[in-house]
Amino acid sequence: MLLNVVADTDHDRRAGVARVARMLKVPLLEDQGSFRAVRSFGPIEFQCWASTVAADAEWRARRSYDDSVQP
């Protein structure tokens, strides 16, 4: 199961994931482009995730030509 945190700033995105991490009693995981909290319940994994504002912008830029490319 994946929960995506949507907010306008990196600070708010990180805070949203951090809140879920505290509830799940797991560490907040950070890398250059995202914040995550992950906990497994047997065969089920719950993940709370948010990308950074910069990572979102980079993804949108990479995808901006999708409709222009013809196979």
mmCIF file of the N, C-alpha and C atoms, coordinates in Angstrom:
data_MODEL
# 
_entry.id   MODEL 
# 
loop_
_atom_site.group_PDB 
_atom_site.id 
_atom_site.type_symbol 
_atom_site.label_atom_id 
_atom_site.label_alt_id 
_atom_site.label_comp_id 
_atom_site.label_asym_id 
_atom_site.label_entity_id 
_atom_site.label_seq_id 
_atom_site.pdbx_PDB_ins_code 
_atom_site.Cartn_x 
_atom_site.Cartn_y 
_atom_site.Cartn_z 
_atom_site.occupancy 
_atom_site.B_iso_or_equiv 
_atom_site.pdbx_formal_charge 
_atom_site.auth_seq_id 
_atom_site.auth_comp_id 
_atom_site.auth_asym_id 
_atom_site.auth_atom_id 
_atom_site.pdbx_PDB_model_num 
ATOM 1   N N  . MET A 1 1  ? 0.845  -1.156  0.000   1.00 0.00 ? 1  MET A N  1 
ATOM 2   C CA . MET A 1 1  ? 0.000  0.000   0.000   1.00 0.00 ? 1  MET A CA 1 
ATOM 3   C C  . MET A 1 1  ? 0.897  1.227   0.000   1.00 0.00 ? 1  MET A C  1 
ATOM 4   N N  . LEU A 1 2  ? 0.553  2.212   -0.779  1.00 0.00 ? 2  LEU A N  1 
ATOM 5   C CA . LEU A 1 2  ? 1.352  3.435   -0.883  1.00 0.00 ? 2  LEU A CA 1 
ATOM 6   C C  . LEU A 1 2  ? 0.485  4.643   -0.580  1.00 0.00 ? 2  LEU A C  1 
ATOM 7   N N  . LEU A 1 3  ? 0.987  5.487   0.298   1.00 0.00 ? 3  LEU A N  1 
ATOM 8   C CA . LEU A 1 3  ? 0.351  6.765   0.612   1.00 0.00 ? 3  LEU A CA 1 
ATOM 9   C C  . LEU A 1 3  ? 1.283  7.855   0.132   1.00 0.00 ? 3  LEU A C  1 
ATOM 10  N N  . ASN A 1 4  ? 0.819  8.716   -0.746  1.00 0.00 ? 4  ASN A N  1 
ATOM 11  C CA . ASN A 1 4  ? 1.630  9.797   -1.290  1.00 0.00 ? 4  ASN A CA 1 
ATOM 12  C C  . ASN A 1 4  ? 1.251  11.097  -0.593  1.00 0.00 ? 4  ASN A C  1 
ATOM 13  N N  . VAL A 1 5  ? 2.229  11.781  -0.021  1.00 0.00 ? 5  VAL A N  1 
ATOM 14  C CA . VAL A 1 5  ? 1.994  13.064  0.634   1.00 0.00 ? 5  VAL A CA 1 
ATOM 15  C C  . VAL A 1 5  ? 2.104  14.164  -0.416  1.00 0.00 ? 5  VAL A C  1 
ATOM 16  N N  . VAL A 1 6  ? 1.071  14.993  -0.501  1.00 0.00 ? 6  VAL A N  1 
ATOM 17  C CA . VAL A 1 6  ? 1.051  16.103  -1.452  1.00 0.00 ? 6  VAL A CA 1 
ATOM 18  C C  . VAL A 1 6  ? 1.048  17.404  -0.659  1.00 0.00 ? 6  VAL A C  1 
ATOM 19  N N  . ALA A 1 7  ? 2.015  18.266  -0.930  1.00 0.00 ? 7  ALA A N  1 
ATOM 20  C CA . ALA A 1 7  ? 2.115  19.566  -0.269  1.00 0.00 ? 7  ALA A CA 1 
ATOM 21  C C  . ALA A 1 7  ? 2.911  20.493  -1.182  1.00 0.00 ? 7  ALA A C  1 
ATOM 22  N N  . ASP A 1 8  ? 2.902  21.767  -0.876  1.00 0.00 ? 8  ASP A N  1 
ATOM 23  C CA . ASP A 1 8  ? 3.558  22.754  -1.732  1.00 0.00 ? 8  ASP A CA 1 
ATOM 24  C C  . ASP A 1 8  ? 5.062  22.885  -1.508  1.00 0.00 ? 8  ASP A C  1 
ATOM 25  N N  . THR A 1 9  ? 5.556  22.548  -0.317  1.00 0.00 ? 9  THR A N  1 
ATOM 26  C CA . THR A 1 9  ? 6.976  22.753  -0.016  1.00 0.00 ? 9  THR A CA 1 
ATOM 27  C C  . THR A 1 9  ? 7.628  21.459  0.444   1.00 0.00 ? 9  THR A C  1 
ATOM 28  N N  . ASP A 1 10 ? 8.945  21.394  0.294   1.00 0.00 ? 10 ASP A N  1 
ATOM 29  C CA . ASP A 1 10 ? 9.689  20.236  0.787   1.00 0.00 ? 10 ASP A CA 1 
ATOM 30  C C  . ASP A 1 10 ? 9.501  20.077  2.290   1.00 0.00 ? 10 ASP A C  1 
ATOM 31  N N  . HIS A 1 11 ? 9.489  21.194  3.005   1.00 0.00 ? 11 HIS A N  1 
ATOM 32  C CA . HIS A 1 11 ? 9.318  21.146  4.454   1.00 0.00 ? 11 HIS A CA 1 
ATOM 33  C C  . HIS A 1 11 ? 8.000  20.460  4.825   1.00 0.00 ? 11 HIS A C  1 
ATOM 34  N N  . ASP A 1 12 ? 6.910  20.839  4.158   1.00 0.00 ? 12 ASP A N  1 
ATOM 35  C CA . ASP A 1 12 ? 5.611  20.248  4.449   1.00 0.00 ? 12 ASP A CA 1 
ATOM 36  C C  . ASP A 1 12 ? 5.525  18.797  3.989   1.00 0.00 ? 12 ASP A C  1 
ATOM 37  N N  . ARG A 1 13 ? 6.146  18.483  2.885   1.00 0.00 ? 13 ARG A N  1 
ATOM 38  C CA . ARG A 1 13 ? 6.161  17.098  2.401   1.00 0.00 ? 13 ARG A CA 1 
ATOM 39  C C  . ARG A 1 13 ? 6.926  16.209  3.389   1.00 0.00 ? 13 ARG A C  1 
ATOM 40  N N  . ARG A 1 14 ? 8.083  16.690  3.828   1.00 0.00 ? 14 ARG A N  1 
ATOM 41  C CA . ARG A 1 14 ? 8.887  15.932  4.786   1.00 0.00 ? 14 ARG A CA 1 
ATOM 42  C C  . ARG A 1 14 ? 8.120  15.772  6.096   1.00 0.00 ? 14 ARG A C  1 
ATOM 43  N N  . ALA A 1 15 ? 7.465  16.829  6.553   1.00 0.00 ? 15 ALA A N  1 
ATOM 44  C CA . ALA A 1 15 ? 6.709  16.777  7.804   1.00 0.00 ? 15 ALA A CA 1 
ATOM 45  C C  . ALA A 1 15 ? 5.573  15.756  7.722   1.00 0.00 ? 15 ALA A C  1 
ATOM 46  N N  . GLY A 1 16 ? 4.912  15.673  6.590   1.00 0.00 ? 16 GLY A N  1 
ATOM 47  C CA . GLY A 1 16 ? 3.840  14.698  6.416   1.00 0.00 ? 16 GLY A CA 1 
ATOM 48  C C  . GLY A 1 16 ? 4.337  13.276  6.516   1.00 0.00 ? 16 GLY A C  1 
ATOM 49  N N  . VAL A 1 17 ? 5.445  12.995  5.861   1.00 0.00 ? 17 VAL A N  1 
ATOM 50  C CA . VAL A 1 17 ? 6.019  11.649  5.922   1.00 0.00 ? 17 VAL A CA 1 
ATOM 51  C C  . VAL A 1 17 ? 6.559  11.370  7.325   1.00 0.00 ? 17 VAL A C  1 
ATOM 52  N N  . ALA A 1 18 ? 7.178  12.362  7.943   1.00 0.00 ? 18 ALA A N  1 
ATOM 53  C CA . ALA A 1 18 ? 7.713  12.196  9.302   1.00 0.00 ? 18 ALA A CA 1 
ATOM 54  C C  . ALA A 1 18 ? 6.591  11.856  10.282  1.00 0.00 ? 18 ALA A C  1 
ATOM 55  N N  . ARG A 1 19 ? 5.446  12.470  10.115  1.00 0.00 ? 19 ARG A N  1 
ATOM 56  C CA . ARG A 1 19 ? 4.306  12.182  10.999  1.00 0.00 ? 19 ARG A CA 1 
ATOM 57  C C  . ARG A 1 19 ? 3.890  10.722  10.879  1.00 0.00 ? 19 ARG A C  1 
ATOM 58  N N  . VAL A 1 20 ? 3.809  10.225  9.655   1.00 0.00 ? 20 VAL A N  1 
ATOM 59  C CA . VAL A 1 20 ? 3.438  8.824   9.440   1.00 0.00 ? 20 VAL A CA 1 
ATOM 60  C C  . VAL A 1 20 ? 4.538  7.909   9.980   1.00 0.00 ? 20 VAL A C  1 
ATOM 61  N N  . ALA A 1 21 ? 5.802  8.286   9.788   1.00 0.00 ? 21 ALA A N  1 
ATOM 62  C CA . ALA A 1 21 ? 6.914  7.482   10.304  1.00 0.00 ? 21 ALA A CA 1 
ATOM 63  C C  . ALA A 1 21 ? 6.814  7.326   11.824  1.00 0.00 ? 21 ALA A C  1 
ATOM 64  N N  . ARG A 1 22 ? 6.469  8.409   12.506  1.00 0.00 ? 22 ARG A N  1 
ATOM 65  C CA . ARG A 1 22 ? 6.295  8.335   13.966  1.00 0.00 ? 22 ARG A CA 1 
ATOM 66  C C  . ARG A 1 22 ? 5.156  7.392   14.332  1.00 0.00 ? 22 ARG A C  1 
ATOM 67  N N  . MET A 1 23 ? 4.053  7.461   13.613  1.00 0.00 ? 23 MET A N  1 
ATOM 68  C CA . MET A 1 23 ? 2.914  6.575   13.897  1.00 0.00 ? 23 MET A CA 1 
ATOM 69  C C  . MET A 1 23 ? 3.269  5.108   13.646  1.00 0.00 ? 23 MET A C  1 
ATOM 70  N N  . LEU A 1 24 ? 4.067  4.875   12.606  1.00 0.00 ? 24 LEU A N  1 
ATOM 71  C CA . LEU A 1 24 ? 4.477  3.506   12.274  1.00 0.00 ? 24 LEU A CA 1 
ATOM 72  C C  . LEU A 1 24 ? 5.673  3.039   13.105  1.00 0.00 ? 24 LEU A C  1 
ATOM 73  N N  . LYS A 1 25 ? 6.289  3.977   13.823  1.00 0.00 ? 25 LYS A N  1 
ATOM 74  C CA . LYS A 1 25 ? 7.482  3.691   14.631  1.00 0.00 ? 25 LYS A CA 1 
ATOM 75  C C  . LYS A 1 25 ? 8.629  3.152   13.769  1.00 0.00 ? 25 LYS A C  1 
ATOM 76  N N  . VAL A 1 26 ? 8.853  3.875   12.667  1.00 0.00 ? 26 VAL A N  1 
ATOM 77  C CA . VAL A 1 26 ? 9.950  3.554   11.749  1.00 0.00 ? 26 VAL A CA 1 
ATOM 78  C C  . VAL A 1 26 ? 10.733 4.833   11.467  1.00 0.00 ? 26 VAL A C  1 
ATOM 79  N N  . PRO A 1 27 ? 11.971 4.704   10.989  1.00 0.00 ? 27 PRO A N  1 
ATOM 80  C CA . PRO A 1 27 ? 12.739 5.907   10.671  1.00 0.00 ? 27 PRO A CA 1 
ATOM 81  C C  . PRO A 1 27 ? 12.243 6.590   9.400   1.00 0.00 ? 27 PRO A C  1 
ATOM 82  N N  . LEU A 1 28 ? 12.461 7.877   9.336   1.00 0.00 ? 28 LEU A N  1 
ATOM 83  C CA . LEU A 1 28 ? 12.208 8.647   8.124   1.00 0.00 ? 28 LEU A CA 1 
ATOM 84  C C  . LEU A 1 28 ? 13.415 8.443   7.223   1.00 0.00 ? 28 LEU A C  1 
ATOM 85  N N  . LEU A 1 29 ? 13.187 7.962   6.023   1.00 0.00 ? 29 LEU A N  1 
ATOM 86  C CA . LEU A 1 29 ? 14.263 7.723   5.061   1.00 0.00 ? 29 LEU A CA 1 
ATOM 87  C C  . LEU A 1 29 ? 14.289 8.871   4.067   1.00 0.00 ? 29 LEU A C  1 
ATOM 88  N N  . GLU A 1 30 ? 15.460 9.411   3.835   1.00 0.00 ? 30 GLU A N  1 
ATOM 89  C CA . GLU A 1 30 ? 15.605 10.527  2.896   1.00 0.00 ? 30 GLU A CA 1 
ATOM 90  C C  . GLU A 1 30 ? 16.709 10.230  1.895   1.00 0.00 ? 30 GLU A C  1 
ATOM 91  N N  . ASP A 1 31 ? 16.484 10.618  0.667   1.00 0.00 ? 31 ASP A N  1 
ATOM 92  C CA . ASP A 1 31 ? 17.563 10.648  -0.315  1.00 0.00 ? 31 ASP A CA 1 
ATOM 93  C C  . ASP A 1 31 ? 17.436 11.960  -1.069  1.00 0.00 ? 31 ASP A C  1 
ATOM 94  N N  . GLN A 1 32 ? 18.142 12.118  -2.152  1.00 0.00 ? 32 GLN A N  1 
ATOM 95  C CA . GLN A 1 32 ? 18.143 13.404  -2.843  1.00 0.00 ? 32 GLN A CA 1 
ATOM 96  C C  . GLN A 1 32 ? 16.798 13.798  -3.418  1.00 0.00 ? 32 GLN A C  1 
ATOM 97  N N  . GLY A 1 33 ? 15.937 12.832  -3.673  1.00 0.00 ? 33 GLY A N  1 
ATOM 98  C CA . GLY A 1 33 ? 14.692 13.179  -4.343  1.00 0.00 ? 33 GLY A CA 1 
ATOM 99  C C  . GLY A 1 33 ? 13.422 12.779  -3.641  1.00 0.00 ? 33 GLY A C  1 
ATOM 100 N N  . SER A 1 34 ? 13.524 12.179  -2.436  1.00 0.00 ? 34 SER A N  1 
ATOM 101 C CA . SER A 1 34 ? 12.293 11.736  -1.793  1.00 0.00 ? 34 SER A CA 1 
ATOM 102 C C  . SER A 1 34 ? 12.434 11.565  -0.284  1.00 0.00 ? 34 SER A C  1 
ATOM 103 N N  . PHE A 1 35 ? 11.266 11.448  0.341   1.00 0.00 ? 35 PHE A N  1 
ATOM 104 C CA . PHE A 1 35 ? 11.155 11.140  1.759   1.00 0.00 ? 35 PHE A CA 1 
ATOM 105 C C  . PHE A 1 35 ? 10.264 9.904   1.850   1.00 0.00 ? 35 PHE A C  1 
ATOM 106 N N  . ARG A 1 36 ? 10.642 8.923   2.697   1.00 0.00 ? 36 ARG A N  1 
ATOM 107 C CA . ARG A 1 36 ? 9.857  7.688   2.782   1.00 0.00 ? 36 ARG A CA 1 
ATOM 108 C C  . ARG A 1 36 ? 9.796  7.183   4.216   1.00 0.00 ? 36 ARG A C  1 
ATOM 109 N N  . ALA A 1 37 ? 8.707  6.506   4.505   1.00 0.00 ? 37 ALA A N  1 
ATOM 110 C CA . ALA A 1 37 ? 8.546  5.749   5.743   1.00 0.00 ? 37 ALA A CA 1 
ATOM 111 C C  . ALA A 1 37 ? 7.964  4.406   5.321   1.00 0.00 ? 37 ALA A C  1 
ATOM 112 N N  . VAL A 1 38 ? 8.613  3.311   5.707   1.00 0.00 ? 38 VAL A N  1 
ATOM 113 C CA . VAL A 1 38 ? 8.201  1.991   5.239   1.00 0.00 ? 38 VAL A CA 1 
ATOM 114 C C  . VAL A 1 38 ? 8.087  1.045   6.428   1.00 0.00 ? 38 VAL A C  1 
ATOM 115 N N  . ARG A 1 39 ? 6.995  0.288   6.439   1.00 0.00 ? 39 ARG A N  1 
ATOM 116 C CA . ARG A 1 39 ? 6.838  -0.740  7.467   1.00 0.00 ? 39 ARG A CA 1 
ATOM 117 C C  . ARG A 1 39 ? 6.132  -1.933  6.847   1.00 0.00 ? 39 ARG A C  1 
ATOM 118 N N  . SER A 1 40 ? 6.662  -3.111  7.163   1.00 0.00 ? 40 SER A N  1 
ATOM 119 C CA . SER A 1 40 ? 6.056  -4.353  6.688   1.00 0.00 ? 40 SER A CA 1 
ATOM 120 C C  . SER A 1 40 ? 5.236  -4.984  7.797   1.00 0.00 ? 40 SER A C  1 
ATOM 121 N N  . PHE A 1 41 ? 4.092  -5.504  7.410   1.00 0.00 ? 41 PHE A N  1 
ATOM 122 C CA . PHE A 1 41 ? 3.207  -6.246  8.296   1.00 0.00 ? 41 PHE A CA 1 
ATOM 123 C C  . PHE A 1 41 ? 3.037  -7.624  7.664   1.00 0.00 ? 41 PHE A C  1 
ATOM 124 N N  . GLY A 1 42 ? 3.969  -8.515  7.944   1.00 0.00 ? 42 GLY A N  1 
ATOM 125 C CA . GLY A 1 42 ? 3.946  -9.821  7.273   1.00 0.00 ? 42 GLY A CA 1 
ATOM 126 C C  . GLY A 1 42 ? 4.171  -9.614  5.791   1.00 0.00 ? 42 GLY A C  1 
ATOM 127 N N  . PRO A 1 43 ? 3.262  -10.139 4.955   1.00 0.00 ? 43 PRO A N  1 
ATOM 128 C CA . PRO A 1 43 ? 3.445  -9.995  3.504   1.00 0.00 ? 43 PRO A CA 1 
ATOM 129 C C  . PRO A 1 43 ? 2.995  -8.642  2.949   1.00 0.00 ? 43 PRO A C  1 
ATOM 130 N N  . ILE A 1 44 ? 2.467  -7.791  3.816   1.00 0.00 ? 44 ILE A N  1 
ATOM 131 C CA . ILE A 1 44 ? 1.966  -6.484  3.379   1.00 0.00 ? 44 ILE A CA 1 
ATOM 132 C C  . ILE A 1 44 ? 2.981  -5.403  3.743   1.00 0.00 ? 44 ILE A C  1 
ATOM 133 N N  . GLU A 1 45 ? 3.247  -4.510  2.798   1.00 0.00 ? 45 GLU A N  1 
ATOM 134 C CA . GLU A 1 45 ? 4.146  -3.389  3.067   1.00 0.00 ? 45 GLU A CA 1 
ATOM 135 C C  . GLU A 1 45 ? 3.364  -2.086  2.925   1.00 0.00 ? 45 GLU A C  1 
ATOM 136 N N  . PHE A 1 46 ? 3.513  -1.219  3.906   1.00 0.00 ? 46 PHE A N  1 
ATOM 137 C CA . PHE A 1 46 ? 2.908  0.100   3.859   1.00 0.00 ? 46 PHE A CA 1 
ATOM 138 C C  . PHE A 1 46 ? 4.035  1.099   3.666   1.00 0.00 ? 46 PHE A C  1 
ATOM 139 N N  . GLN A 1 47 ? 3.895  1.980   2.692   1.00 0.00 ? 47 GLN A N  1 
ATOM 140 C CA . GLN A 1 47 ? 4.917  2.981   2.414   1.00 0.00 ? 47 GLN A CA 1 
ATOM 141 C C  . GLN A 1 47 ? 4.257  4.349   2.279   1.00 0.00 ? 47 GLN A C  1 
ATOM 142 N N  . CYS A 1 48 ? 4.788  5.298   3.015   1.00 0.00 ? 48 CYS A N  1 
ATOM 143 C CA . CYS A 1 48 ? 4.384  6.688   2.873   1.00 0.00 ? 48 CYS A CA 1 
ATOM 144 C C  . CYS A 1 48 ? 5.532  7.378   2.145   1.00 0.00 ? 48 CYS A C  1 
ATOM 145 N N  . TRP A 1 49 ? 5.210  8.133   1.116   1.00 0.00 ? 49 TRP A N  1 
ATOM 146 C CA . TRP A 1 49 ? 6.250  8.654   0.233   1.00 0.00 ? 49 TRP A CA 1 
ATOM 147 C C  . TRP A 1 49 ? 5.915  10.069  -0.216  1.00 0.00 ? 49 TRP A C  1 
ATOM 148 N N  . ALA A 1 50 ? 6.941  10.863  -0.396  1.00 0.00 ? 50 ALA A N  1 
ATOM 149 C CA . ALA A 1 50 ? 6.794  12.189  -1.004  1.00 0.00 ? 50 ALA A CA 1 
ATOM 150 C C  . ALA A 1 50 ? 8.073  12.508  -1.752  1.00 0.00 ? 50 ALA A C  1 
ATOM 151 N N  . SER A 1 51 ? 7.936  13.027  -2.950  1.00 0.00 ? 51 SER A N  1 
ATOM 152 C CA . SER A 1 51 ? 9.114  13.489  -3.683  1.00 0.00 ? 51 SER A CA 1 
ATOM 153 C C  . SER A 1 51 ? 9.372  14.945  -3.316  1.00 0.00 ? 51 SER A C  1 
ATOM 154 N N  . THR A 1 52 ? 10.581 15.381  -3.573  1.00 0.00 ? 52 THR A N  1 
ATOM 155 C CA . THR A 1 52 ? 10.900 16.788  -3.337  1.00 0.00 ? 52 THR A CA 1 
ATOM 156 C C  . THR A 1 52 ? 10.306 17.633  -4.468  1.00 0.00 ? 52 THR A C  1 
ATOM 157 N N  . VAL A 1 53 ? 10.195 18.916  -4.233  1.00 0.00 ? 53 VAL A N  1 
ATOM 158 C CA . VAL A 1 53 ? 9.691  19.832  -5.259  1.00 0.00 ? 53 VAL A CA 1 
ATOM 159 C C  . VAL A 1 53 ? 10.594 19.779  -6.492  1.00 0.00 ? 53 VAL A C  1 
ATOM 160 N N  . ALA A 1 54 ? 11.902 19.749  -6.274  1.00 0.00 ? 54 ALA A N  1 
ATOM 161 C CA . ALA A 1 54 ? 12.856 19.689  -7.392  1.00 0.00 ? 54 ALA A CA 1 
ATOM 162 C C  . ALA A 1 54 ? 12.704 18.384  -8.173  1.00 0.00 ? 54 ALA A C  1 
ATOM 163 N N  . ALA A 1 55 ? 12.523 17.268  -7.480  1.00 0.00 ? 55 ALA A N  1 
ATOM 164 C CA . ALA A 1 55 ? 12.349 15.977  -8.160  1.00 0.00 ? 55 ALA A CA 1 
ATOM 165 C C  . ALA A 1 55 ? 11.060 15.971  -8.980  1.00 0.00 ? 55 ALA A C  1 
ATOM 166 N N  . ASP A 1 56 ? 9.999  16.570  -8.457  1.00 0.00 ? 56 ASP A N  1 
ATOM 167 C CA . ASP A 1 56 ? 8.751  16.689  -9.220  1.00 0.00 ? 56 ASP A CA 1 
ATOM 168 C C  . ASP A 1 56 ? 8.961  17.498  -10.498 1.00 0.00 ? 56 ASP A C  1 
ATOM 169 N N  . ALA A 1 57 ? 9.656  18.612  -10.380 1.00 0.00 ? 57 ALA A N  1 
ATOM 170 C CA . ALA A 1 57 ? 9.906  19.472  -11.542 1.00 0.00 ? 57 ALA A CA 1 
ATOM 171 C C  . ALA A 1 57 ? 10.753 18.735  -12.583 1.00 0.00 ? 57 ALA A C  1 
ATOM 172 N N  . GLU A 1 58 ? 11.747 17.996  -12.122 1.00 0.00 ? 58 GLU A N  1 
ATOM 173 C CA . GLU A 1 58 ? 12.594 17.231  -13.041 1.00 0.00 ? 58 GLU A CA 1 
ATOM 174 C C  . GLU A 1 58 ? 11.780 16.160  -13.755 1.00 0.00 ? 58 GLU A C  1 
ATOM 175 N N  . TRP A 1 59 ? 10.910 15.471  -13.025 1.00 0.00 ? 59 TRP A N  1 
ATOM 176 C CA . TRP A 1 59 ? 10.066 14.440  -13.626 1.00 0.00 ? 59 TRP A CA 1 
ATOM 177 C C  . TRP A 1 59 ? 9.146  15.045  -14.682 1.00 0.00 ? 59 TRP A C  1 
ATOM 178 N N  . ARG A 1 60 ? 8.512  16.178  -14.350 1.00 0.00 ? 60 ARG A N  1 
ATOM 179 C CA . ARG A 1 60 ? 7.625  16.847  -15.320 1.00 0.00 ? 60 ARG A CA 1 
ATOM 180 C C  . ARG A 1 60 ? 8.395  17.278  -16.566 1.00 0.00 ? 60 ARG A C  1 
ATOM 181 N N  . ALA A 1 61 ? 9.616  17.771  -16.388 1.00 0.00 ? 61 ALA A N  1 
ATOM 182 C CA . ALA A 1 61 ? 10.437 18.193  -17.530 1.00 0.00 ? 61 ALA A CA 1 
ATOM 183 C C  . ALA A 1 61 ? 10.771 16.996  -18.422 1.00 0.00 ? 61 ALA A C  1 
ATOM 184 N N  . ARG A 1 62 ? 11.123 15.871  -17.814 1.00 0.00 ? 62 ARG A N  1 
ATOM 185 C CA . ARG A 1 62 ? 11.442 14.670  -18.603 1.00 0.00 ? 62 ARG A CA 1 
ATOM 186 C C  . ARG A 1 62 ? 10.216 14.158  -19.350 1.00 0.00 ? 62 ARG A C  1 
ATOM 187 N N  . ARG A 1 63 ? 9.033  14.286  -18.755 1.00 0.00 ? 63 ARG A N  1 
ATOM 188 C CA . ARG A 1 63 ? 7.815  13.762  -19.353 1.00 0.00 ? 63 ARG A CA 1 
ATOM 189 C C  . ARG A 1 63 ? 7.141  14.757  -20.302 1.00 0.00 ? 63 ARG A C  1 
ATOM 190 N N  . SER A 1 64 ? 7.642  15.979  -20.403 1.00 0.00 ? 64 SER A N  1 
ATOM 191 C CA . SER A 1 64 ? 6.970  17.020  -21.180 1.00 0.00 ? 64 SER A CA 1 
ATOM 192 C C  . SER A 1 64 ? 6.907  16.722  -22.680 1.00 0.00 ? 64 SER A C  1 
ATOM 193 N N  . TYR A 1 65 ? 7.767  15.845  -23.166 1.00 0.00 ? 65 TYR A N  1 
ATOM 194 C CA . TYR A 1 65 ? 7.782  15.540  -24.600 1.00 0.00 ? 65 TYR A CA 1 
ATOM 195 C C  . TYR A 1 65 ? 7.025  14.264  -24.937 1.00 0.00 ? 65 TYR A C  1 
ATOM 196 N N  . ASP A 1 66 ? 6.415  13.625  -23.966 1.00 0.00 ? 66 ASP A N  1 
ATOM 197 C CA . ASP A 1 66 ? 5.753  12.339  -24.206 1.00 0.00 ? 66 ASP A CA 1 
ATOM 198 C C  . ASP A 1 66 ? 4.754  12.381  -25.346 1.00 0.00 ? 66 ASP A C  1 
ATOM 199 N N  . ASP A 1 67 ? 3.943  13.411  -25.422 1.00 0.00 ? 67 ASP A N  1 
ATOM 200 C CA . ASP A 1 67 ? 2.937  13.478  -26.475 1.00 0.00 ? 67 ASP A CA 1 
ATOM 201 C C  . ASP A 1 67 ? 3.511  13.839  -27.840 1.00 0.00 ? 67 ASP A C  1 
ATOM 202 N N  . SER A 1 68 ? 4.760  14.282  -27.863 1.00 0.00 ? 68 SER A N  1 
ATOM 203 C CA . SER A 1 68 ? 5.391  14.665  -29.127 1.00 0.00 ? 68 SER A CA 1 
ATOM 204 C C  . SER A 1 68 ? 6.106  13.516  -29.818 1.00 0.00 ? 68 SER A C  1 
ATOM 205 N N  . VAL A 1 69 ? 6.434  12.477  -29.073 1.00 0.00 ? 69 VAL A N  1 
ATOM 206 C CA . VAL A 1 69 ? 7.198  11.367  -29.621 1.00 0.00 ? 69 VAL A CA 1 
ATOM 207 C C  . VAL A 1 69 ? 6.247  10.349  -30.222 1.00 0.00 ? 69 VAL A C  1 
ATOM 208 N N  . GLN A 1 70 ? 6.494  10.014  -31.488 1.00 0.00 ? 70 GLN A N  1 
ATOM 209 C CA . GLN A 1 70 ? 5.687  9.024   -32.191 1.00 0.00 ? 70 GLN A CA 1 
ATOM 210 C C  . GLN A 1 70 ? 6.509  7.754   -32.366 1.00 0.00 ? 70 GLN A C  1 
ATOM 211 N N  . PRO A 1 71 ? 5.948  6.593   -32.031 1.00 0.00 ? 71 PRO A N  1 
ATOM 212 C CA . PRO A 1 71 ? 6.700  5.332   -32.201 1.00 0.00 ? 71 PRO A CA 1 
ATOM 213 C C  . PRO A 1 71 ? 6.897  4.973   -33.650 1.00 0.00 ? 71 PRO A C  1 
# 
